[in-house]
Each structure stands twice: as C-alpha cells, then as structure tokens.
Amino acid sequence: MILILFPAWRLSHFFIYVTNNAHGKDVKQCAFDNVPYKASESRTYNCPIGMTGRFVRLAFEKSKREYLQLCEVQVYAKGTN
C-alpha cells in the first residue's frame, strides 16, 4: 500500500512504479492517477496482488513538463519484507 499525504496542488496524471532495481530496470506499473488532488487531500494506492519490489517511483506522464512536489509518501508491505 502506498499512501501519499498532502501533495502539492498540481499533483495529477502520474504513475506509481515498483521495481527491485534502483536504476529503474524491470519496472512494473502499480497505479495511475489522473484526478487532481484537492487541498489537504491524501490518497491510498494498492498495487496488484503479487506485485513486489524494493523501490517505489512516482513519475508524471512523459509529455508533462512539471516538477513532482510531494510532502510525504509512505509505503507499507504485507508479509515478509
């Protein structure tokens, strides 16, 4: 489970990826969100069952040329870590 707390107002149209490689190889898409956040809103994203990885990456669509501004991201795992 990935929890994004109080992002900047412009956070929308972004992907959440999970990978076991710090260099971004073998990346699996966990979620996509295209709904803009409201002020002080938090959201939870659940990756598909069986998806595993050591690293989480948030990224805008390639066509979007903006900075990704986040206040806090929390990542939780079920089972053995």
QUIBELMO-V964571 format. One record per pair of residues at least 24 apart in sequence whose ideal C-beta (glycine too) atoms are under 6 Angstrom apart, sorted by sequence separation. I is the first residue (numbers start at 1). J is the second residue. D is the distance in whole Angstrom. If there is no record, write none. Layout:
i;j;d
I;J;D
I;J;D
//
This chain:
i;j;d
12;36;4
11;37;5
16;45;6
7;37;5
18;51;6
20;53;5
22;55;6
6;40;6
19;53;5
20;54;5
18;53;4
19;55;5
5;42;5
18;56;6
4;43;6
17;57;4
3;44;5
16;58;6
1;44;6
2;45;5
14;58;6
15;59;5
1;46;5
14;60;5
13;61;5
8;69;3
7;70;5
6;71;4
5;71;6
5;72;4
4;73;6
3;74;4
2;75;5
1;76;5
//
